[in-house]
Amino acid sequence: MTTVTLYQPVGLEELQDIRAADWKAFPPHDIDQPIFRPVTDEAFAAQLARDWNAAHTTYRRGYIVRFEVAKAFLDQYEQRVSGTPGHEEYWIPPEDLPLLNAALQGQIAVAGTFADREAEYRKINETHA
């Protein structure tokens, strides 16, 4: 089966929900952000985690998670460019999140973190297999 590697910036609370799901599912998406928008590039995910999660959340931490999704699932969704080339993402409606979770191949892994908006990106490769 062909898979696509995607990245998602998350805050501490969402990371805890992913951990509670045994690293196998994303929780229901935040009502303030109705579209789940995983991105195709780790650097873009890191920028989002730094500029949003590490700057605007209570804990001032941003995490980047990496996951594999069946390409056949993603083929149903348009890949969009968010602003500049290289900032590609998929828009997945919240009602399709259970389908995305079912299309995950393996476990969600932590790829990196920001401790604060001014901190440097710390790459890690935390898998949970």
C-alpha positions in Angstrom: 0.0 0.0 0.0 1.3 3.4 -0.9 1.3 6.0 1.9 1.9 9.7 2.2 3.8 11.3 5.1 2.0 14.3 6.6 2.7 16.6 9.5 0.4 18.4 11.9 1.3 21.1 14.4 -0.4 20.5 17.8 -0.5 21.9 21.2 0.0 20.1 24.5 -3.6 19.3 25.0 -4.0 17.8 21.6 -0.8 15.8 22.0 -2.1 14.4 25.3 -5.3 13.3 23.4 -3.2 11.6 20.8 -1.2 9.8 23.5 -4.5 8.7 25.2 -5.5 7.2 21.8 -2.4 5.1 21.9 -0.8 7.2 19.2 -3.3 5.8 16.7 -5.9 8.6 16.2 -6.4 12.3 16.2 -9.0 13.7 18.6 -12.1 15.5 17.3 -10.9 18.8 15.8 -11.1 22.2 17.5 -14.4 23.9 16.8 -12.4 27.2 16.3 -10.6 25.5 13.3 -13.2 23.5 11.5 -11.0 22.1 8.9 -8.2 19.6 9.8 -5.3 20.8 7.7 -2.3 18.4 7.8 0.7 19.6 5.8 3.2 17.9 3.5 6.4 19.6 4.8 7.9 19.4 8.3 9.4 22.9 8.0 6.0 24.3 7.3 4.5 22.4 10.2 7.3 23.7 12.4 6.6 27.3 11.3 2.9 26.9 12.2 3.7 25.3 15.6 6.1 28.1 16.4 3.8 31.0 15.2 0.6 29.6 16.6 1.0 26.9 19.3 4.2 28.2 21.0 2.9 31.8 20.8 -0.8 31.6 21.6 -1.4 28.6 23.9 -1.3 28.5 27.6 1.8 26.2 27.8 3.8 28.1 25.1 4.7 24.8 23.5 4.2 23.6 20.0 4.7 20.1 18.8 4.9 18.6 15.3 3.6 15.1 14.8 4.3 13.0 11.8 2.1 10.3 10.4 1.5 8.1 7.4 -1.8 8.0 5.6 -3.0 5.7 2.8 -2.6 7.6 -0.5 -6.0 6.1 -1.6 -7.7 8.0 1.2 -5.9 11.3 0.4 -6.7 11.1 -3.3 -10.3 12.1 -2.3 -9.0 15.5 -1.1 -7.5 18.4 -3.0 -4.0 19.3 -2.1 -3.9 23.1 -1.5 -1.2 25.7 -1.4 -1.4 27.9 1.7 0.1 31.2 0.7 3.5 30.3 -0.8 4.8 27.4 -2.7 6.0 24.6 -0.4 3.1 25.3 2.0 0.9 22.5 0.8 -1.8 21.0 2.9 -4.9 18.8 2.7 -8.3 20.1 3.9 -10.2 17.4 5.6 -13.6 18.2 7.0 -14.2 17.4 10.6 -16.8 14.8 9.8 -14.1 12.9 7.8 -11.6 12.8 10.7 -12.7 9.2 11.8 -12.0 8.1 8.2 -8.6 9.7 8.3 -7.9 7.9 11.6 -8.9 4.7 9.9 -6.5 5.4 7.0 -3.5 6.0 9.3 -0.7 3.5 8.7 1.2 2.8 11.9 1.4 5.2 14.8 1.6 9.0 15.1 5.1 10.1 16.0 6.4 13.3 17.5 8.9 14.8 15.0 9.8 18.0 17.0 8.9 20.7 19.4 9.2 24.4 20.2 9.5 25.3 23.9 8.6 29.0 23.1 8.0 31.1 20.1 11.6 32.5 20.3 13.2 29.0 20.8 14.8 27.0 18.0 13.0 24.0 16.6 14.2 20.9 18.4 13.9 17.8 16.1 13.1 14.6 17.8 12.1 11.3 16.5 9.8 9.9 19.2 8.0 6.8 17.9 5.7 4.7 19.9 5.8 1.3 18.3 
